[in-house]
Amino acid sequence: MRTALGFVVGVDGSEASQRALQWALCEARARGASVAAIMVWRSHAVLSGPAPLMMNPGLAPHEVRDLRWQELNRVVAECLAGASTPQLHEELVEGRPEEVLAAKSAHAGMLVLGDRGRGRVADAVLGSTALRCIRHARCPVVIIPSGFEAGDVGPGTAQSSQAADPVLG
């Protein structure tokens, strides 16, 4: 089986991002593709002096980064549940999620994100990382909706196809 361009999955620790990662892992197994689980974090370090960090050392950038690494590792371990995938890469990147994920999409076969199901009104008022990623991604984007189960689609289901996928092969 040829190795296709991989999946880039935005992971933020939410149930929606876990659903997206599970879907991407299932698809990667079926297609012999790689998966990159990307968690983006932002440092909210206070630049006005050491006092705020002395009062709450957990806000220090290195502490926040370590917590995000632990969270990313936990999510990946839960989604793998002992199963293997041809190639899995975990990455923690500092920045704005929509910018980082759009840049990572340049070398991906597909960008995969989870939908938290807040609705159109909330997205219009609050903005949505997924909507910004859709606008700026450089590959196809799939949004895994709330309520979707990883077993709903895949090899052996009525919705799967034996034909080659035009995007991932």
C-alpha positions in Angstrom: 0.0 0.0 0.0 1.4 3.4 -0.9 1.9 6.0 1.7 -0.4 9.0 1.1 0.0 12.5 2.2 -0.9 12.6 5.9 -3.6 14.0 8.1 -2.9 17.0 10.3 -5.3 17.0 13.3 -5.8 20.0 15.5 -5.9 18.8 19.1 -6.9 21.1 22.0 -7.9 18.5 24.6 -11.6 18.8 24.0 -13.9 15.9 23.2 -14.4 17.4 19.7 -10.6 17.2 19.0 -10.4 13.7 20.4 -13.2 12.7 18.0 -11.2 14.3 15.1 -8.1 12.5 16.1 -9.9 9.1 16.4 -11.3 9.6 12.9 -7.9 10.5 11.4 -6.2 7.5 13.1 -8.9 5.2 11.7 -8.5 6.7 8.2 -4.7 6.6 8.4 -4.7 2.9 9.3 -7.0 2.2 6.3 -4.9 4.3 3.9 -1.4 3.8 5.2 -1.1 7.5 5.8 0.6 9.4 8.6 -1.0 11.5 11.3 0.3 14.7 12.9 -1.5 15.6 16.1 -0.8 19.3 16.6 -1.6 21.1 19.8 -1.2 24.9 19.7 -0.7 26.8 22.9 -0.2 30.5 23.8 1.9 31.9 26.5 0.0 34.4 28.6 3.0 35.5 30.6 2.6 38.8 32.3 5.2 41.2 31.2 4.8 43.6 34.2 7.3 41.9 36.5 7.8 38.7 38.5 5.1 39.3 41.1 2.2 37.6 39.3 4.3 34.6 38.6 5.5 34.4 42.2 1.9 34.4 43.3 0.9 31.7 40.8 4.0 29.9 39.4 1.7 27.6 37.3 1.3 30.5 34.9 5.0 30.5 34.0 5.4 29.7 30.2 7.5 26.6 30.8 4.9 25.2 33.3 2.0 25.9 30.8 4.0 24.3 28.0 4.7 21.2 30.2 1.0 20.9 31.0 0.1 21.1 27.3 2.6 18.4 26.5 1.1 16.1 29.1 -2.4 16.9 27.8 -1.4 16.1 24.2 0.2 12.8 25.3 -2.9 11.9 27.3 -5.2 12.6 24.4 -3.1 10.7 21.9 -2.8 7.7 24.2 -6.5 7.6 24.8 -7.3 7.8 21.1 -4.8 5.1 20.2 -6.0 2.8 22.9 -3.2 0.4 22.2 -3.8 0.3 18.4 -1.0 1.2 16.0 -0.9 3.6 13.1 1.7 3.6 10.3 3.2 6.9 11.6 2.1 9.3 14.3 3.8 12.5 15.1 2.9 14.7 18.1 3.8 18.4 18.0 3.3 21.2 20.5 3.6 24.6 18.8 3.3 28.1 20.4 1.1 30.5 18.4 -2.4 31.2 17.2 -4.2 27.9 16.3 -5.6 29.0 13.0 -2.2 30.3 11.8 -0.3 27.2 12.9 -2.8 24.8 11.5 -3.1 26.6 8.2 0.7 26.6 7.9 0.9 22.8 8.8 -1.8 22.1 6.2 0.6 23.2 3.4 2.2 19.7 3.4 -0.9 17.7 4.4 -3.4 15.6 2.5 -6.2 16.7 4.8 -6.7 19.0 7.9 -9.0 17.4 10.4 -10.8 19.3 13.1 -13.6 18.6 15.6 -16.8 20.6 15.7 -18.0 21.5 19.2 -21.5 22.0 18.0 -22.1 25.4 19.4 -24.1 26.5 16.4 -24.0 29.2 13.8 -25.0 32.1 16.1 -22.2 31.4 18.6 -19.7 31.0 15.7 -20.8 34.3 14.2 -20.5 36.2 17.5 -17.4 34.4 19.0 -15.6 33.4 15.9 -14.4 29.9 15.3 -10.9 28.4 14.9 -12.4 25.9 12.5 -14.0 28.6 10.3 -10.7 30.5 10.1 -8.8 27.3 9.3 -11.2 26.5 6.5 -10.5 29.9 5.0 -6.8 29.7 5.2 -6.0 25.9 4.9 -3.9 24.8 1.9 -5.5 21.4 1.7 -9.0 19.9 2.1 -10.5 20.3 5.5 -12.8 17.8 7.2 -14.9 18.8 10.3 -16.0 15.9 12.4 -19.4 16.8 13.8 -20.5 16.4 17.4 -22.3 13.1 17.8 -20.1 11.3 15.3 -18.8 7.9 16.4 -15.5 6.7 15.0 -17.1 3.4 13.9 -19.8 5.2 11.8 -17.7 5.2 8.6 -14.7 3.2 7.6 -13.7 -0.2 6.1 -16.6 -2.7 6.3 -19.4 -0.1 6.5 -21.9 0.5 3.8 -20.6 4.0 3.3 -17.0 3.1 2.6 -15.8 2.7 -1.0 -13.2 0.5 -2.6 -12.4 3.2 -5.2 -9.3 5.3 -4.7 -9.8 8.5 -2.8 -9.0 11.5 -5.0 -7.3 13.3 -2.2 -5.5 10.7 -0.1 -5.2 7.9 -2.6 
